[in-house]
Amino acid sequence: MDFTFSDRMAGMNGTATREIFKLLSRPEIISFAGGLPATEALPIQAIRDISAELLGRADAYKLLQYGTTEGYPQLAEEIGKLVREFGVTVQDRSNVLVISGGQQGIDLMCKSLLNKGDTVLVEDPTYLAALQIFNSYEARVVGMRSAADGIDLQDMEEKIKLHKPKLMYLVPTFSNPTGKTYTAENRKGIARMTAQYGVPVLEDDPYARLRFSGEKVDALYSFAQDDNVVYMASFSKILSPGLRVGGIVGNASLIRKMAIGKQGTDLHTSSLAQMITAEYCRRGLLQPSVQASLPLYRTRKEAMMQAISRYMPQEFVHTDPEGGLFIWGEFAGCDIDTAALLPQAVQRNVAYIQGQVFYADGRGRNTIRLNYSNASCEQIEIGIKALGQFFKEVLHNR
């Protein structure tokens, strides 16, 4: 049967990370393509122990029953405690919604705010799954220029005036894909300007705890001059991506509308996953676990930086993040198509993500994103050496 698909599916394809996974079935391939936390950082024993204890209680049936859409109250309370570290204050339980991972939060914001044809402003480049979600709501996505310190505020104001956006989406700390972090001054400027023009902002913050150098910067939310900023955090990078648990903090009326939208999506986040996460936090295990993982991430990032210096072409210009999971690189002044070249790189047993998929308008043909969190230092050395040799040959033969 030939199905007639909806218009919203016309511009949607599988995300680049999901598609690349299909190419990585061979175990010899070294992948810098995904965004997975280090396998060694997953607290398997602690989660095993907590799960066994929860399931051994007299009221264990609650773990397997329906729950409230707004989320398990103890988890919402723990989320409120955790976000305080970055200057995010939860006034009331009505300001928190438990979500099934960060991508659901993006989807619920879109469901609550966007009509077909509405404009969303994003940093160029930005999180590719967010772009896919915006496209699914038939929104018009417009990229804003950015620099090392954050968003170009003049460009942002011009585009706010021109496009009158219904939503702005930002990843201010250890951005995916660039690894950059906006300064406090840049965040103040964004907060001031979006409040002035009445633009809702979704601040996506899954990586802030993964800082292994530099000074902590408070969330954009903490600088908000109105309640137009919504803060979203996830446990995917700091506990387990498989649990699919996160939280959103924001204006109570918007949170209520998002909860209604969530009812029609999955009714509620897994009760078992929520209770495991809440108990893990309640026992004070999260912070020590994250701190224990930071030396591992720092070592792998430094290994990749050193390998890039040794093996990549001199045309390769890249970021030097103080945390998070990614390094972003550009072959400056080179007319190459990293998407077209990817299958050839995979043939050499190494993979990356083409940078083009992170741009609202499809620019960035000469850019790539590299992930260092889920490969050993030995794999990083071998993989970057192979990648460097490959790109040197490409540039030599242009």
N, C-alpha and C positions, 0 to 999 in steps of 0.2 A: 504494500500500500504506500502511495506517495502522500506524505503528510504536508499540510499547509501550515508552516510555522508562523508564529506571531512576528509582527514587525520588529519588536524589541530584540528578537534573536538574530536579526539580519547582520548586525555589526558585532556579534559576539563569537569569539572562538575560545578554545581552551587557553588558559593562561600559559605564558611561556614556560613557567616552572613546571607545570603539570605536563606539558607536551615534551619537555626535555627529559623528564623522568622515563618516558617511553624509550628513549635512546640509550638509557643507562642500565640496561639489563645485564650487560657484561660486567662482572665484578672487577675487571682490571681497569675500568674507566675511573679516573679521578675526577670527581665533580666539585666544581666551585659554583655550581648553578643554583642550588637550593638556598633556603634560609633556615635550615634546621639547627636547633641548639645542639651542642656537643652531646653525643650519646653518654659520655662519662658524667655529664652534669645532671642526668635524669635520676631522681632519687627513688630508685626502684624499691629498695628495702623499706624505706620509710612509708611509701605508699602501700606496699604489701602489708606492713604491720597495721597501718591505720585502717585499711580496708577490712582486714580480718577482725579487728576490734569492733568496728562499726557493724559489721555483719553478724557479730556474735552477741550484740545487745538484744534485749527483749523487744525493743521497738525497731528492730532492723527492717521490718516491713516498710518503714517510711522511706528507706533508701530506694525501694522498688516501686513506690507509688507515685501518682501524680503530685505535682507541687504547684505553688503559686507562680504565676507568670513573672511577677516582680523579682522573684528569687528567694532563696533560703535566707531567712533573716540574719542568722549568724554569719553567713558569708558576706552579706551586704555590710554588716558591722565591721568585719575584718577589712573589707575593701576601703571603707571610710578611714580606718586607722592607717592603712598602708599609703594612701594617696597624700596624707598630711605631710609626708617627707618632702614632697615637691610643691608644697604651698597650696594644695587643693583642700578646701574646707567643705565638709558635708554638713549642711544645716539641718537636714531632716531625712528620715527614711524615704520620703517621697522624691528625694533628689538622686536616688541610686537605682539603677536597673542592672541586674545580672544578665549577661548575654553569653551566647554560645560562640565565644571567640570574637576577635576584633572585627572580622569581616562581617559578622552579623550586625555589629554596631553600625558600620558604614551603611549596610543595606537598610537598617531601620531608620537611620537619619534620612536617607533618600526617600523611603516610603512615606515618611512623615512630612517632608518638606517639598519634594520636587514634583512638578508636573512636566509633561513632555515639552521639550524645547527650553526649559529653564537652564540657566547658566550656573556652572560650578567652577570656581577658581581654584587652581591647584598650583603648587610649585612645579616648575619644570626642571628636572624630572621628578616623578613621584611614584608612589606604590602602584604597581601594575594591576593588582587585584582591585584596587579602588577605582581605577579607570574602567575596568571591566564592569564593575557594579554601576557606575554612573552611566555607562553606555546602555546597560540593561534597562534603565529608567528613561532612556531616550533624551538624556540631558545633553547640553552643549558644554563641553569641557574646554576651558581656556587656561593655558599655562602662564605663570608669572615668572619673570626673571628672578634669579637669586645669585648670591655671592657667598663667599666663605662665612660671612657673619649672619646670613639669613636672607629673607625676602627683600627684594628691591622695593622699598616703600613707595617711591615715586611711580614705578611701574604698576604697583598694586593699586594705588589711588586712581591712576588713569583708567585702569581696567574695571575698577568698581564703578566709576562714573559712566564708562562706556557701556558696560554689559549688565549693570544692576543685578549682580548674582544673588541667587537664592541660598547659596551655601558656599563656604570656603573650607577646603580640606587641607590640613597641614600635618607634617610629621616633624616637629621642631627639634627633637633630640635624637641624635644618631640616625638620621633620616634613612629610610629605605627608598632609594637605592644608594645614596651618596655617602652615608655615614656622617654627614655634616650636622652641626648643632648650632641653632640660632643663639646669638648673644642675648643677654637680659635686655639690653637697650633695643634690640630689634624686636623682641617680644613686646616690650612696652609700646613701641610704635604700631605694631600690628593690632594690639589690644585697643589702643586709642582710636585708630582709624576705623576699625570694624565696628566699634561702638558708635562712632560719629555717623557712619553711614548705615547702621542697622543691619550688618551682615552677620548671619549665624556662622560660627566657626566650629568645625569638628577637629579637635586636637587629638591625634592618634599617637599614643605614647607607650608602645610595647617594650622599648629598649632602654629606658632611662636608668634602670637599676644595673645595667651591664656596663657601667663606667669603670675603666681600669686606669685612667689617667686624667689629669685636668680637674677643674673645679665644677662642682654640681651647679646646675642652673635650674631655678624653679620653673614650674610649668607655665606655659602661656596663660592658662586658666587663672593663675595666681595674680596676673597683672590686669585681668579683665576689668573694664570700667562699667560694664553692664553685665547682664546674665546671658549674653549672646554666645559665650564660649562654652562648649560642651567638651568634657575631658573623658577620654577613653583609655583604659588600661587593660592589659591582657596577661594571663598567666602562661601563655603559650611559650614564651622564650625564657621564663624564669622558673617554671615548674614542669609543665608538660604540655606540648601542643596537642597531644591526643585526648586530653581531658576536655578540650574545647570550652574553656571557662574564661570570662572576662567581666568587666564592669564599666558602666557609663555613669558619669556624674554630671548633672546639669539642672536647668530650669525644670521645676516640678511639672508644669503643664506639658512641656515637651517630652519629659520622661514618661508621663502618663500616656501620651499619644504613641510613643514608641512601644510601650508595653502592650497597647491595643494591637499595634502592628505585629508584635511578636506572637500574640495569641494565635494569629492566623498563619504564622510561619512554623513554629515548633511547640507552641503552647507554653513550654518552659524548658530551661536548660536542664540537662540530666541531673536528677536529684542525687544520684550516687556521686557523680563528678563534683557537684557543688559541695556536698558534705565532706568528701575527702579533702577538697581544697580548703574549706573552712577550718577543718581540724588540723591540717598541716600548718596553717597560719596561726591558729590558736595556740598551738604547742611551741610557737616561736622558732619553727624550723626553716622558714622561708629565707630570712635574712642570712643566717649562717650558710645555708646551701648556696645562695647566690654569691656570697663573698668567697666561698671555696672555689667557685667556678671561674672567678675573674682572672687568677693567675694563668689558668689554662687558655682562656681567650686572649689574654695579653701575649702569651708566648706564641700562639698560633698567628696572631696578627703580625707580630714582629718577624716571625719566620717568613710570612708572605711578603712583608715590606722588603726584607733583605733579599729574598729570591727575585722580586720584581727588579730591584736595583741591579742584581747580577745578570739577569737573563732577558728581561723585556727590552724591546727597542727603545732608543733614546727619545723617540717621538711619543712614547706612552707617558702621559701626564696623569697623575692620580691623587686621590685624597689620602689623608693620614688621620683616620678617626681616633678619637679618645675613648671609644666604646662601641657597643653595638656589634653587628655581625658582618659588615660589608665594607669593601673598598671599591670605589668607582674610578674608572679610568677612561681616558680619551686619547685617541691617536691624533694628536694635534696637527692640523694642517694636512691630514691624510684623507684622501677620497677612497675609503674602503667601506665595505658593507659587512659588518660583523654578523648579521643575521644569515647572509648567504654563505659566510665562511664557517659557520658553526658546525655543519655536518663534517667538514674536512677536519676540524679540530677534534671532533669526537672520534674520527678514524685514527687519530693519534693518541687516543685514550685519555683525553682531557676535555672538560666541558665548562662553559661559562654561560651567562645570560646576556643576550644582545641588548644593548642599551636603548634601542629604538622603542621597545615596548613600554618604556617608562615615561615616554613623552606624550602629551595630550595631542600633539599634531603630527606625530610620527617622525620627528627629527631624531638626531642622535645616531645616525647610521654608523658612525665611527667610534661608538662608545660601548663599554661592557661593564657589567657588575660582577665582582668576584666575592664569594663567600669563603671565609676562613675558619668558621666555627666548627665545621663537621668533618674536617680532614686532619690527619696527624701531621706533625712537622715534616716527617719523611715524605708523606704524600704531597704536601705543599711544595717541597723542594723539587720533587720529580715532576709534578704537574705544571708548575710555573716554568720550569726549564723547558718542558715540551711545548708549552704555549708560547714562550718567548722565541724559541727556534722557529715555530710555525709562523708567527707574525713577522719575524725578520725576513723569512723567505717570501712572504706575501708582499711586503713593502719593497723588497729588492726586485721582485719581478713585475712590479706595477708598470 
